[in-house]
Amino acid sequence: MSLGTRLKELRRAKKLTQKEVANRLEIDNTTISKWEADVYEPNTVTLVKLATLYETSVDQLLGRVPSIDYQRMLNNPALKDQSAGYEAPVTGRVLYGGSEHYTEEELAIADAAARAAVEAYRKGKARAQKNDQ
């Protein structure tokens, strides 16, 4: 499944329109359409915002990990302990519970990790396309 398809499914699961997502991300709604059609891909900073909005992780957006039963995770006491004091769900994105909980250095580390995940995704995608030829 492509990144665009995952983004579209997650948006629909949240019962959001492309315009609503665009408004929340403060971008043009045609950009959302292009992402979902796999014309363009969001940058790493935007991937983090999308993961937060859709209550998932960047790895899941990129298809690097299988889908997760979010309700099951939220009801898991071990995961609740990890997120003590945070209002954001813990669905594989404890780090992104809110930037106010982190130092600039920690946010820079998270950004670097997101960039590495995107780069690995792109390399894997290019490798798969090369193998298909």
Secondary structure, 3 states (H helix, E strand, C coil): CCHHHHHHHHHHHCCCCHHHHHHHHCCCHHHHHHHHCCCCCCCHHHHHHHHHHCCCCHHHHCCCCCCCCHHHHHCCHHHHHHCCCCCCCCCCCHHHCCHHHCCHHHHHHHHHHHHHHHHHHHHHHHHHHHHHC
